[in-house]
């Protein structure tokens, strides 16, 4: 038996190939949304992604029909026209102009129908609809996203906040390499190219937290340049804006957080800005697209941390920030912020957070206490 | 010793063999198109193994979430070199190898038009390839992707960076730029030679519209290379100037434009895609008729659709750039040209099926691979057409969906075509068959491997996995599909090992094939296997598209029954 399998593997391998394809078809047909995972383009939450998904379904349908037809004809002709013992030479057919014109024209017609739908969809997703809107500048860094709201003069990192049902006009800015802005559930990609200031828009139809990621290869940590789109209702969004506009909370004298604040000014403030009063603090938010091109302004390399405690991602999404895990200074085992402070280069090799000396456990406790107080 | 000295006394001295007469020396100094063809094939296949190792490293790293096989810096070098190696050092040399070996024989010539330039082209490729791969020894393999986008490929100072880790340190990009310049020189030399050989050295009676389709496709490919490569050369030279001479062609902060690189690169890069597939189309168009025992169905349509693809391939480059923020009207233009180029491609597939239809199919290794080519290339065409749907492309560009697409085209298409060609012409090159049983294992494992590796990548794209991520979290639903793809990659590796074993045992004691093992139609079979240095004792006279068929079937010769 083993010998015959070796000599003539064809039937077995054909069977296996068939099973494989059947499996893939089942995998494609399985339409249970919750199994898609959080990054899928198929669970859409806004009109742009919806148009894009609609076009996918159209082309998927057409491609599937063509696939089945052509592969079907191929298989039929393979089976039907195999040479049998005693067969002579077949009829020497050199071609048939009528048939060839036909199978040039038919695919051309199908393709032009697809093209019509494509161009229609193209103009649809590039036209900004009327209605209320907000403006956000998305700044691509190596490797994290910064979001500046020119209308409110606030800066935040890793999470783009926007109200539901509102057009979000995004201006894409980079002063380093090319990045690409992608929120699969809300909108396809637009590149963030130095000197180009591309714009794009999207709108969310429901509240929720949607994953975003960088989609243009941008160096060593391209894989860790994620962000969140946090879509709130209008009131929650307004509250968030008001909170962000406040200066940082000053910790109580003598608290753990107060020692952390001192450490912060000594160790972290070179790269991380916090809006507040006193030495080492920033007097207000800066527009990074302006400040970082002005040689007279001390532009910060790292994200602004004024309201860090409200964020849910750390360092371009390489870790998750869970406030509840970080409130007990004696048990920071599950506090990913503490892990990050202990070993930023181990967790995200090549990133800009290079510490002069590894932080001691006590220092980490104090810094965590301070950062968690920055509501 | 003493006795020997006496025997070798000057009076009976034998002239020492000159270097070019030794076995090695004969190959190294050769200007024979057949030897150079084999050298191209062997070199290309060596780099296929190198690129395959790099692919296995990638798939091992991504097999499970949070993989630690490679550091991010190493991963970026490995995936850059995987693409660069497979495109510039595997596909192009192997196709050049087939062209070199087969085209002069097919058109009834004694050699290429410029034999020494032919050798020059090979050796530039050889050293260019070694130069590129040697970058690993300096731990500076190119790491900016095979597309080398500026400003990531610029030095730190030109990249507007405020801090370290921006852009590319070291010589990584220089290795790529200089290496591909060398390979470009090799390709230009090869292409000029193909154009002149095909246009000037055809046997009497072989008019352009009687040329074998493989020769047609090599001719179109040679023209594509000649017109596409200058764009890459210009782009590379500008980047080298940026890197070393203080210019700022691609530096936005100094008034340059990063998009200039993309336009120049893809003006080369998209014709390049057809450069990589057209000769494979040609191989399929030779194999299918012979093993269906029929002439090709619609010769004219296949030949001219190849020419149409050649022209149109220069008008579609920005479909790689739908996300860069071009005006919608420009995007509509490139969507239209991409739609147009799909038409001649579809025509070819139908004509191939038309060739099989009504035939008496002989199932031998070359035919398996040719049929596998049609089945897989169709998928690569359909998912490619899907990517031309611009708004869908916004979602899928730079995701694993695109990785699936290029691999169905380049592995399912080009590589299967190449293997078909190897099984088809190996008896001509060596006088021996490759073993059929091993070929079957090779084919079926490869077919399974291709689909297991690359089909899940469509789904990964739809699940939002971007390309060129060195790792991923375990919580986002990409685990199973990635593991599946890795399993598939190792099945592909096994199939390639079987192929290599087959080559070795068949070279050693393969079954003798004779000069015309497949009862074929074209001139390369109308001479000994392997052919003598001069190819043909007498230059054949051609009266139709199937000269050797005519010779074997004088009663029903094509020139008696059809007019072309």
Interface residues (C-beta under 8 A of the other chain):
Chain A: X6 X7 X8 X9 X10 X13 X14 X16 X17 X20 X21 X24 X27 X28 X35 X36 X37 X38 X39 X40 X41 X42 X49 X51 X52 X53 X55 X56 X58 X59 X60 X63 X66 X67 X70 X71 X73 X74 X77 X78 X81 X82 X83 X84 X87 X88 X89 X90 X91 X92 X93 X94 X95 X96 X99 X100 X103 X104 X107 X108 X111 X112 X114 X115 X117 X118 X119 X121 X122 X123 X124 X125 X126 X142 X172 X175 X176 X177 X178 X180 X182 X184 X187 X188 X189 X190 X191 X193 X194 X195 X196 X198 X199 X211 X213 X214 X215 X216 X217 X218 X219 X220 X221 X222 X223 X292 X299 X301 X349 X350 X351 X352
Chain B: X71 X72 X73 X76 X144 X145 X149 X151 X152 X159 X160 X161 X162 X163 X164 X165 X166 X167 X252 X253 X256 X257 X258 X259 X292 X293 X294 X295 X296 X297 X298 X299 X300 X301 X323 X324 X325 X328 X331 X332 X335 X336 X339 X342 X343 X346 X347 X349 X350 X351 X353 X354 X356 X357 X358 X359 X360 X361 X362 X363 X371 X374 X375 X378 X379 X382 X383 X385 X386 X388 X389 X390 X391 X392 X393 X394 X395 X396 X397 X398 X399 X437 X440 X441 X444 X445 X447 X448 X451 X452 X455 X456 X459 X462 X463 X464 X465 X466 X467 X468 X469 X470 X471 X472 X476 X477 X478 X556 X558 X561 X562
